[in-house]
Amino acid sequence: MPSSGQRRKHKRLCWSRAIPKISTRSGKASAFRTRYEPFLGSIKNMSHFTESVLEEAVLEYLGSLNWDILFGPEIAPGEPGAERSDYRDVLLTGRLRA
């Protein structure tokens, strides 16, 4: 068994450490990082971290990369803008062929 001195040589991964900067061509990632860093830093306290926090962060980031963000019920199966016939259709073949 290693001594306590040997165990301390290994760095622990911790969310309180600095979050690496995401680099993009547009440079908008730093604004994303600044805005959501408090949420990312609180992951160790899961009561403040919810799926909606992650979803909003990802949608904002993808929007900053000029991706189109669509509202789920408008593109659900059976709607005029649907791209799948059923939720079990994982691949959107129309987009893959385009």
C-alpha positions in Angstrom: 0.0 0.0 0.0 1.4 3.4 -0.9 2.2 5.9 1.8 0.2 9.0 2.1 3.0 11.0 0.5 2.8 8.8 -2.6 -0.9 9.1 -2.8 -0.8 12.9 -2.8 1.4 12.9 -6.0 -1.7 12.1 -8.0 -3.8 15.1 -8.8 -7.5 14.8 -8.1 -9.9 15.9 -10.8 -12.2 18.5 -9.3 -14.8 20.9 -10.8 -13.4 23.7 -8.6 -10.3 23.8 -10.8 -10.2 26.1 -13.8 -12.3 25.0 -16.7 -10.3 24.9 -20.0 -11.1 27.5 -22.5 -13.0 26.3 -25.6 -11.6 27.8 -28.7 -13.6 28.5 -31.8 -13.0 30.6 -34.9 -15.5 33.2 -33.8 -14.2 33.5 -30.3 -17.7 33.4 -28.8 -16.8 30.5 -26.6 -15.2 32.7 -23.9 -18.6 34.4 -23.4 -20.2 31.0 -23.1 -17.6 29.9 -20.6 -18.0 33.1 -18.6 -21.7 32.9 -18.4 -22.0 29.2 -17.5 -18.9 28.7 -15.4 -20.8 29.3 -12.1 -23.1 26.4 -13.1 -20.3 24.2 -14.2 -18.5 24.9 -10.9 -21.5 23.9 -8.9 -21.7 20.4 -10.4 -20.2 19.0 -7.2 -23.4 20.2 -5.5 -25.9 18.5 -7.8 -28.9 20.2 -6.3 -28.1 23.3 -8.3 -27.4 21.5 -11.6 -30.4 20.4 -13.6 -30.9 19.1 -17.1 -32.4 22.4 -18.2 -29.2 24.3 -17.2 -27.2 22.0 -19.5 -29.8 22.2 -22.2 -29.9 26.0 -22.2 -26.1 26.2 -22.2 -25.8 23.8 -25.1 -28.5 25.5 -27.2 -27.0 28.9 -26.6 -23.5 27.6 -27.6 -24.9 25.9 -30.8 -26.8 29.1 -31.6 -23.6 31.1 -31.4 -22.1 28.7 -34.0 -25.1 29.6 -36.3 -27.0 26.4 -35.8 -30.8 26.6 -36.2 -32.6 25.9 -32.9 -36.0 24.4 -33.4 -38.8 23.9 -30.8 -39.4 20.2 -30.2 -43.2 20.0 -30.5 -43.1 21.8 -33.9 -40.9 19.1 -35.4 -42.5 16.1 -33.6 -43.8 13.1 -35.6 -47.2 13.9 -37.1 -46.5 17.7 -37.3 -46.0 19.5 -40.7 -42.3 20.1 -39.9 -41.6 16.5 -38.8 -38.4 14.9 -40.0 -39.2 11.5 -38.6 -42.3 9.3 -38.6 -41.7 8.0 -35.1 -39.6 8.8 -32.1 -37.9 5.5 -32.6 -36.3 6.9 -35.8 -33.0 7.9 -34.4 -31.3 8.8 -37.6 -32.8 11.6 -39.7 -32.1 10.1 -43.1 -33.4 13.1 -45.0 -30.6 15.2 -43.4 -28.0 12.5 -44.0 -28.9 12.4 -47.7 -28.9 16.1 -48.1 
